[in-house]
Amino acid sequence: MGSVGNSEKTVTGWAARDGSGVLSPYTYTLRNTGPEDVLIKVLYCGICHTDIHQTKNHLGMSKYPMVPGHEVVGEVVEVGGEVSRFAAGETVGAGCIVGSCRECGPCKSNIEQYCNKRIWSYNDVYADGTPTQGGFASHMIVDQKFVVKIPPGLAPEQAAPLLCAGVTVYSPLKHFGLAGSGLRGGVLGLGGVGHMGVRIAKAMGHRVTVISSSERKRTEAVDHLGADAYLVSGDEEEMRTAFDSLDYIIDTVPVLHPLEPYLSLLKVHGKLILMGVINQPLQFITPMVILGRKTISGSFIGSIDETQEMLEFCEERGLTSTIEMVKMDEVNEALERLERNDVRYRFVVDVAGSKLGAA
């Protein structure tokens, strides 16, 4: 990397060049380090389903070249003159958002993920017009407000998926008053977010049912993740038995699916919380909601404060994510496997241990 200080820094990452989503080495310049910026040497970066949506232009808003990656754990290399919370040598994390307006209602309420002017970690532009690039790269510069400390009891590679998948589950459970013990929860879909949903809900003292489309993950859910029950959504008898039994369902499925079978599992006042990014309309008939004062809601990642709180919760409870480590030159294969759901449960790229310049 180029010299530090306020000069421009040249870094190498792996970028998609077009909608094929194929990544290859890409050299670019980071924006100058401002007074409140933290320069991070990336150690590890998780791979999220959103990385596929963005690199393959599924949402129609992709700009290339694009360096993805928003579950970033690294070491502080340098801080700006006005940075008070971080120092060189500390292990830190950065997630989906690296900027916001600071003035709107959500920003003033410290839920900056709902700011309409939020700046994404990649496939976006900073206020100065420089493109944002993500964590599949040797270094990132992030405003100190959007950086969190990785607690010493968490292994850095374990912490990476928590910055997106972990807080995505923790935030709605906290917000909707579902963090107390004794509740009965459902987790629909057992991918990266779903597996953290099981772990976090269990750590909160809930009885957790995993709901899946096939038998394939039953042993995994019950024996490995500690789920209390497992439902196959296509098994009418199983679903009928579970009718009116759950306080909430975390719906992590990122593809079009019917809501009615799952709404029927909720008790009166039950909540269905949507988390999967789906660009087609979902449908349900209103009596499914009306006749139980049920709620269909959504939740998007979590705030920086919630992210820090969640990391400390995971350290305190000894929670980890189940990961498969890959090197950067294996990232395209990993993305293909993720698209086929062939991962338990989150890929993490060993960025610092990879040769970034070699295709």
KEVO-616783 format. One record per residue (C-alpha): residue number from 1; x, y, z. Coordinates in nm, 4 decimals, m for minus. Layout:
! residues N
   vexvex          x          y          z
      NUM          X          Y          Z
...
This chain:
! residues 359
   vexvex          x          y          z
        1     0.0000     0.0000     0.0000
        2     0.1083     0.3583    m0.0578
        3     0.2298     0.5922     0.2141
        4     0.0057     0.6866     0.5064
        5    m0.0849     1.0355     0.6196
        6    m0.3189     1.2491     0.4128
        7    m0.1806     1.1381     0.0788
        8    m0.3918     0.9112    m0.1387
        9    m0.3571     0.5403    m0.0725
       10    m0.3467     0.2827    m0.3492
       11    m0.4969    m0.0537    m0.2541
       12    m0.5849    m0.3803    m0.4248
       13    m0.9210    m0.5497    m0.3901
       14    m1.1284    m0.7965    m0.5885
       15    m1.3978    m0.6324    m0.7983
       16    m1.6895    m0.7256    m1.0230
       17    m1.6690    m0.5523    m1.3608
       18    m2.0201    m0.6323    m1.4894
       19    m2.3434    m0.8201    m1.4143
       20    m2.1720    m1.1586    m1.4425
       21    m2.0603    m1.0904    m1.0854
       22    m1.7196    m1.2471    m1.1454
       23    m1.4525    m1.0894    m0.9231
       24    m1.0906    m1.0297    m1.0172
       25    m0.8025    m0.8159    m0.8827
       26    m0.8556    m0.4402    m0.9061
       27    m0.6252    m0.1603    m0.7963
       28    m0.7825     0.1706    m0.6905
       29    m0.7273     0.4745    m0.4721
       30    m0.8901     0.5284    m0.1332
       31    m1.0199     0.8729    m0.0441
       32    m0.7949     1.0838     0.1740
       33    m0.8080     1.0121     0.5471
       34    m1.0198     1.2831     0.7078
       35    m1.0015     1.4036     1.0690
       36    m1.2685     1.1551     1.1847
       37    m1.1595     0.8631     0.9663
       38    m1.0131     0.5292     1.0648
       39    m0.7816     0.3488     0.8221
       40    m0.8354    m0.0247     0.8618
       41    m0.6163    m0.3088     0.7396
       42    m0.8733    m0.5751     0.6501
       43    m0.8101    m0.9109     0.8170
       44    m1.1358    m1.0955     0.7412
       45    m1.4551    m1.0253     0.5505
       46    m1.7739    m1.2319     0.5539
       47    m1.9682    m1.3091     0.2356
       48    m2.3381    m1.2179     0.2455
       49    m2.6259    m1.2918     0.0068
       50    m2.6400    m0.9161    m0.0601
       51    m2.2965    m0.9420    m0.2233
       52    m2.4563    m1.1630    m0.4910
       53    m2.7524    m0.9266    m0.5384
       54    m2.5170    m0.6329    m0.5860
       55    m2.2409    m0.7864    m0.7964
       56    m2.4979    m0.9452    m1.0307
       57    m2.7125    m0.6294    m1.0488
       58    m3.0246    m0.8097    m0.9261
       59    m3.1622    m0.4799    m0.7955
       60    m3.0763    m0.2842    m1.1114
       61    m2.8585    m0.0245    m0.9373
       62    m2.5080    m0.1691    m0.9580
       63    m2.2107     0.0445    m1.0563
       64    m1.8827    m0.1113    m1.1656
       65    m1.6023    m0.1778    m1.0890
       66    m1.7440    m0.2905    m0.7529
       67    m1.5475    m0.4311    m0.4600
       68    m1.8085    m0.6039    m0.2378
       69    m1.7889    m0.7101     0.1258
       70    m1.9630    m0.5540     0.4262
       71    m1.8772    m0.7846     0.7170
       72    m1.5321    m0.6419     0.7748
       73    m1.2963    m0.7099     1.0628
       74    m0.9564    m0.5490     1.0626
       75    m0.6793    m0.3762     1.2486
       76    m0.6606    m0.0001     1.2903
       77    m0.3553     0.1265     1.1030
       78    m0.4053     0.5006     1.1411
       79    m0.6642     0.7444     1.2779
       80    m0.7530     1.1029     1.1913
       81    m0.6710     1.3875     1.4278
       82    m1.0230     1.4063     1.5737
       83    m1.0704     1.0328     1.6319
       84    m1.1057     0.9635     2.0027
       85    m1.2634     0.6165     2.0171
       86    m1.0001     0.4131     1.8344
       87    m0.6221     0.3756     1.8286
       88    m0.3715     0.2039     1.6007
       89    m0.3428    m0.1691     1.6671
       90    m0.7028    m0.2225     1.7867
       91    m0.9268    m0.4848     1.6284
       92    m1.2405    m0.3259     1.4865
       93    m1.5358    m0.3987     1.2612
       94    m1.7304    m0.2195     0.9898
       95    m2.0657    m0.3262     0.8481
       96    m2.3124    m0.2323     0.5745
       97    m2.3136     0.1446     0.6261
       98    m2.0233     0.3907     0.6322
       99    m2.2096     0.7227     0.6361
      100    m2.5402     0.9021     0.6974
      101    m2.6747     1.2583     0.7027
      102    m2.6508     1.2979     1.0850
      103    m2.9517     1.5353     1.0822
      104    m3.2704     1.3347     1.0139
      105    m3.4956     1.1715     1.2729
      106    m3.3379     0.8250     1.2434
      107    m2.9844     0.9681     1.2703
      108    m3.0745     1.1738     1.5767
      109    m3.2338     0.8624     1.7282
      110    m2.9154     0.6598     1.6635
      111    m3.0865     0.4280     1.4149
      112    m2.8820     0.5563     1.1235
      113    m2.9509     0.2437     0.9183
      114    m3.2906     0.4021     0.8381
      115    m3.1429     0.7342     0.7183
      116    m3.2559     0.8050     0.3614
      117    m2.9083     0.9385     0.2842
      118    m2.7200     0.6422     0.4282
      119    m2.3964     0.5589     0.2482
      120    m2.3416     0.1901     0.1748
      121    m2.0030     0.0284     0.2309
      122    m1.9803    m0.0356    m0.1423
      123    m2.1701     0.0412    m0.4638
      124    m2.2282     0.3959    m0.3396
      125    m2.0474     0.7312    m0.3257
      126    m1.9111     0.9343    m0.0366
      127    m2.0131     1.2976     0.0088
      128    m1.7049     1.3999    m0.1927
      129    m1.8163     1.1862    m0.4890
      130    m1.5550     0.9119    m0.4410
      131    m1.6979     0.5598    m0.4959
      132    m1.7267     0.3435    m0.1845
      133    m1.5556     0.0051    m0.2040
      134    m1.5973    m0.2815     0.0403
      135    m1.4004    m0.5286     0.2447
      136    m1.2735    m0.7647    m0.0266
      137    m0.9633    m0.5455    m0.0261
      138    m0.6453    m0.4872     0.1683
      139    m0.7663    m0.1665     0.3371
      140    m1.0740     0.0472     0.3996
      141    m1.1253     0.3984     0.5323
      142    m1.4345     0.4338     0.7545
      143    m1.5724     0.7288     0.9533
      144    m1.5251     0.6541     1.3253
      145    m1.9029     0.6745     1.3881
      146    m1.9492     0.3608     1.1752
      147    m1.6708     0.1549     1.3337
      148    m1.7204    m0.0852     1.6264
      149    m1.4738    m0.2483     1.8648
      150    m1.4383    m0.6247     1.8461
      151    m1.4422    m0.7504     2.2086
      152    m1.1267    m0.9384     2.3086
      153    m1.3201    m1.2601     2.3772
      154    m1.4370    m1.2908     2.0149
      155    m1.2071    m1.4401     1.7515
      156    m1.1875    m1.1814     1.4702
      157    m1.2856    m1.4259     1.1947
      158    m1.5861    m1.5336     1.4063
      159    m1.6933    m1.1741     1.4538
      160    m1.7165    m1.0952     1.0805
      161    m2.0620    m1.2501     1.0145
      162    m2.1978    m1.0982     1.3359
      163    m2.1594    m0.7501     1.1817
      164    m2.4440    m0.8249     0.9402
      165    m2.6105    m1.1606     1.0113
      166    m2.5798    m1.1298     1.3897
      167    m2.7121    m0.7767     1.4311
      168    m2.9841    m0.8347     1.1686
      169    m3.1433    m1.0810     1.4124
      170    m3.0507    m0.9095     1.7383
      171    m3.1963    m0.5702     1.6413
      172    m3.5613    m0.6727     1.5813
      173    m3.5708    m0.9050     1.8823
      174    m3.4606    m0.6109     2.0953
      175    m3.6800    m0.3516     1.9226
      176    m4.0024    m0.5542     1.9224
      177    m3.9719    m0.6543     2.2877
      178    m3.8759    m1.0112     2.2063
      179    m3.5479    m1.0273     2.3971
      180    m3.6929    m1.1633     2.7228
      181    m3.6716    m1.5300     2.8139
      182    m3.9509    m1.7848     2.7769
      183    m4.0763    m1.6888     2.4303
      184    m4.1419    m1.9347     2.1481
      185    m3.9802    m1.8259     1.8238
      186    m3.9538    m1.9568     1.4714
      187    m3.6636    m1.9146     1.2312
      188    m3.7602    m1.9551     0.8665
      189    m3.4600    m2.0443     0.6507
      190    m3.1323    m2.1744     0.7908
      191    m2.8697    m1.9732     0.6067
      192    m2.6238    m1.7164     0.7419
      193    m2.8857    m1.4991     0.9142
      194    m3.1031    m1.7952     1.0173
      195    m2.8263    m1.9839     1.1932
      196    m2.7398    m1.6738     1.3972
      197    m3.1111    m1.6324     1.4683
      198    m3.1230    m1.9750     1.6303
      199    m2.8108    m1.9097     1.8364
      200    m2.9087    m1.5622     1.9556
      201    m3.2703    m1.6564     2.0333
      202    m3.1540    m1.9623     2.2287
      203    m2.9075    m1.7441     2.4215
      204    m3.1995    m1.5148     2.5118
      205    m3.3807    m1.8154     2.6610
      206    m3.6326    m1.8829     2.3829
      207    m3.7749    m2.2128     2.2619
      208    m3.6753    m2.2111     1.8955
      209    m3.8359    m2.3900     1.6019
      210    m3.6509    m2.3993     1.2695
      211    m3.8832    m2.4001     0.9672
      212    m3.7396    m2.5279     0.6404
      213    m3.8599    m2.6532     0.3035
      214    m3.7028    m2.9973     0.3411
      215    m3.5759    m3.2536     0.5927
      216    m3.2192    m3.1850     0.4821
      217    m3.1188    m2.9612     0.7726
      218    m3.3082    m3.1275     1.0581
      219    m3.0063    m3.2930     1.2217
      220    m2.8005    m2.9803     1.1701
      221    m3.0638    m2.7529     1.3255
      222    m3.1372    m2.9681     1.6280
      223    m2.8025    m3.1326     1.7051
      224    m2.5568    m2.8660     1.5927
      225    m2.7422    m2.5378     1.6528
      226    m2.9566    m2.6502     1.9444
      227    m3.3016    m2.5803     1.7982
      228    m3.5852    m2.7269     2.0062
      229    m3.8000    m2.8294     1.7096
      230    m3.7901    m2.8566     1.3317
      231    m4.0791    m2.8074     1.0920
      232    m4.0902    m2.9011     0.7249
      233    m4.3114    m2.6350     0.5677
      234    m4.4500    m2.8753     0.3066
      235    m4.5572    m3.1338     0.5670
      236    m4.9221    m3.0444     0.6282
      237    m4.9502    m3.2599     0.9411
      238    m4.6413    m3.1043     1.1027
      239    m4.7591    m2.7537     1.0151
      240    m5.1094    m2.8245     1.1499
      241    m4.9612    m2.9466     1.4784
      242    m4.7643    m2.6219     1.5121
      243    m5.0687    m2.3978     1.4409
      244    m5.1009    m2.0991     1.6798
      245    m4.7823    m2.1844     1.8701
      246    m4.5206    m1.9143     1.8035
      247    m4.4723    m1.5627     1.9421
      248    m4.2652    m1.4563     1.6431
      249    m4.1061    m1.5797     1.3225
      250    m3.7827    m1.4435     1.1803
      251    m3.8247    m1.4833     0.8033
      252    m3.4794    m1.4882     0.6433
      253    m3.5776    m1.6405     0.3071
      254    m3.4379    m1.4199     0.0246
      255    m3.6630    m1.5549    m0.2545
      256    m4.0350    m1.5283    m0.3317
      257    m4.2429    m1.7464    m0.0966
      258    m4.5997    m1.7572     0.0404
      259    m4.6596    m1.5956     0.3801
      260    m4.9883    m1.7611     0.4757
      261    m4.8490    m2.0975     0.5963
      262    m4.6251    m1.9104     0.8404
      263    m4.8833    m1.6554     0.9552
      264    m5.0973    m1.9511     1.0684
      265    m4.8188    m2.0606     1.3062
      266    m4.8316    m1.7326     1.4992
      267    m5.0255    m1.6863     1.8216
      268    m5.2477    m1.3838     1.8824
      269    m5.0202    m1.0739     1.8710
      270    m4.7565    m1.2792     1.6920
      271    m4.5024    m1.1051     1.4725
      272    m4.3654    m1.2095     1.1330
      273    m4.0427    m1.0187     1.0789
      274    m3.9197    m1.0040     0.7190
      275    m3.5458    m0.9881     0.6552
      276    m3.4857    m1.1353     0.3100
      277    m3.4409    m0.8908     0.0211
      278    m3.7048    m0.9890    m0.2369
      279    m3.7821    m0.7742    m0.5408
      280    m4.1253    m0.9281    m0.6114
      281    m4.4500    m0.8582    m0.4211
      282    m4.5434    m1.0988    m0.1412
      283    m4.9100    m1.1897    m0.0876
      284    m5.1418    m1.2873     0.1950
      285    m5.5147    m1.2613     0.2682
      286    m5.5998    m1.0107     0.5397
      287    m5.7956    m1.2438     0.7753
      288    m5.4661    m1.4263     0.8361
      289    m5.3505    m1.1071     1.0098
      290    m5.6773    m0.9561     1.1329
      291    m5.8012    m1.2644     1.3197
      292    m5.5066    m1.2629     1.5571
      293    m5.3974    m0.8994     1.5650
      294    m5.0780    m1.0223     1.4033
      295    m4.8019    m0.8013     1.2685
      296    m4.6029    m0.8305     0.9487
      297    m4.2953    m0.6190     0.9888
      298    m3.9479    m0.5762     0.8506
      299    m3.6130    m0.4993     0.9994
      300    m3.2906    m0.3871     0.8380
      301    m2.9539    m0.4794     0.9919
      302    m2.9168    m0.2735     1.3113
      303    m2.7652     0.0470     1.4417
      304    m2.4011     0.0940     1.5312
      305    m2.5008     0.1004     1.9002
      306    m2.6940    m0.2266     1.8602
      307    m2.4010    m0.3802     1.6722
      308    m2.1650    m0.3016     1.9608
      309    m2.4206    m0.4299     2.2127
      310    m2.4721    m0.7494     2.0128
      311    m2.0969    m0.8153     1.9922
      312    m2.0701    m0.7815     2.3698
      313    m2.3761    m1.0090     2.4140
      314    m2.2095    m1.2739     2.1962
      315    m1.8816    m1.2456     2.3872
      316    m2.0603    m1.2731     2.7214
      317    m2.2666    m1.5778     2.6129
      318    m1.9810    m1.7457     2.4262
      319    m2.1727    m1.7327     2.0968
      320    m1.9937    m1.7977     1.7715
      321    m2.0908    m1.8139     1.4054
      322    m2.0291    m2.1296     1.2033
      323    m1.7961    m2.0341     0.9219
      324    m1.5993    m2.1766     0.6328
      325    m1.2795    m1.9858     0.5592
      326    m1.1717    m1.9212     0.2010
      327    m0.8861    m1.7324     0.0380
      328    m0.9583    m1.4466    m0.2005
      329    m0.8736    m1.6522    m0.5095
      330    m1.1553    m1.8912    m0.4057
      331    m1.4131    m1.6132    m0.3724
      332    m1.5911    m1.6729    m0.7050
      333    m1.6437    m2.0395    m0.6229
      334    m1.7659    m1.9380    m0.2751
      335    m2.0204    m1.6953    m0.4251
      336    m2.1474    m1.9698    m0.6580
      337    m2.1780    m2.2100    m0.3661
      338    m2.3608    m1.9490    m0.1567
      339    m2.6106    m1.9039    m0.4394
      340    m2.6755    m2.2816    m0.4171
      341    m2.6956    m2.2591    m0.0352
      342    m2.3918    m2.4870    m0.0177
      343    m2.2317    m2.3400     0.2930
      344    m2.2473    m2.3930     0.6676
      345    m2.3362    m2.1133     0.7301
      346    m2.1219    m1.8205     0.6346
      347    m1.8133    m1.7916     0.4179
      348    m1.5397    m1.5689     0.5575
      349    m1.2565    m1.4531     0.3347
      350    m0.9109    m1.4591     0.4946
      351    m0.8190    m1.1294     0.3297
      352    m0.4904    m1.0643     0.5101
      353    m0.3785    m1.4220     0.4386
      354    m0.4528    m1.3969     0.0646
      355    m0.2442    m1.2806    m0.2294
      356    m0.4753    m1.0042    m0.3511
      357    m0.2822    m0.9194    m0.6654
      358    m0.2776    m1.2698    m0.8149
      359    m0.5719    m1.3827    m1.0254
